[in-house]
Amino acid sequence: MRHGLVTPLLTALLLSAIPGAQAQTAQPVETAPPNVPAFKPAFPQQTRAPAVKTRTPLVVTEIASGFNKPWAIAFLPDGRFLVTEKPTGSLYIVTAAGKKSPPVAGLPKVDGRGQGGLLDVEVGPDYAKSGLIYWTYYEPREGGNGLAVARAKLVDGPKPRIKGLQVIFRMQPTLESTLHAGGRLVFTPDGKLFVTLGERSILPGRVQAQDLKSDFGKVVRINPDGAIPKDNPFVGRKDARPEIWSSGHRNILSAALDSQQRLWIVEMGPRGGDELNRPEAGKDYGWPTIGYGEEYSGEPIHKTTQAAGMEQPVYYWDPVISPSGLTLYSGALFPEWKGNFFIGGLSSQALVRLVLKDDRVVGEERLLTERNARIREVVQGPDGALYLLTDDSNGRLWKLTPGAAP
């Protein structure tokens, strides 16, 4: 077998052993030409995995609408939703019937320009005791802005509010940019908090993605109060920020844990080169030195796709899907989806499904493409349904459940 190629027979054999992947073809979902055809994958099925097809009929139910570019969903213990609204900086409590509360009062001001505003929200692991919620936002600062993580107690009621506001993390340095600050939050079972960050897009930020004295283009790991875990990989080094977990990322808008409690991310590439990565402690994921894309102008960014000391993506897309939101399915409503990855697609206007085997992508599907909607967020609910947010000025909250067989 030639390096970089997988025969149809081998593809079929790989897929045949994977739940939910029996209905497949040897052809990939993506058939458009790549933006950078000269760049070839480093190993088989690093891109353009064979297409798979969900056999379960799907039902999309609209729970609520009228959100101005919503960004994130979190679930309260009683089944209600927290939903963020990016440009306005508003946070809402939404019932299962779609009734929205007034905006939660007391949140700090956001810089809502461009990709800025109020982004992710998570319910604290100890919410039943503390009532704490956590969120990310573009914080206006003297000289520019930067991503911040805050927490506060949610005071429920007809006019919800927060109290005891604490900013527990501030991306450094401050830079004037309305782009690429990342913003996803992921709690781990041991009580740590991952925060995903972008490199601010503009050149003064981009060049800091591999600089360990800067938070730009990093995954950072903190305690829920903002303190630095003692086992972070760069603790004690004078040439590195101790909160850094991994480096060399572009803009991470998708993050989740797998069944082994390992972190996975999907990061925005340039024109070509969106990446699925599993960031490990202390490792460098290459941006902007290596990659599979190019500038939107068509000018080159990378001389090569591989370099010593820099990690390869598990999977990449060229053309891109524009990923935002990630969940790894573990519910019972869709048995064929067990263990599959689901990614919101913005420019691709799709819910992207990936089937993995031994940490390699062996199947891909694009769902809900007929709805022509930019999908900003995807999360699995306590009931095993998938919940989605559409990215537009009349953003909608959707519930995805199995339908009756035809």
Buried (B, 14 or more C-beta within 10 A) or exposed (E): EEEEEBEEEBBEEBBEEBEBBEBBBBEBBBEEEBBBEEBEBBEBBBBBBBBBBBEBEBEBEEBBBEBBBBBBBBBBEEEBBBBBBBBBBBBBBBBBEBEBBEBBEBBBEBBBBBBBBBBBBBBBBEBEEBBBBBBBBBBBBEEBBBBBBBBBBBBBEEEBBBEEEEBBBBBBBBBBBBBBBBBBBBBBEEEBBBBBBBBBBBEBBBBBBBBBEBBBBBBBBBEBEBEBBEEBBBBEEEEBBBBBBBBBBBBBBBBBBBEEEBBBBBBBBBBBBBBBBBBBBBBBBBBBBBBBBBEEEEEEBBEEBEBEEBBBBBBBBBBBBBBBBBBBBEBEBBEBBBBBBBBBBBEBBBBBBBBBBEEBBBBBBBBBBEBEBBBBBBBBBEBBBBBBBBBBEEBBBBBBBBEEEE
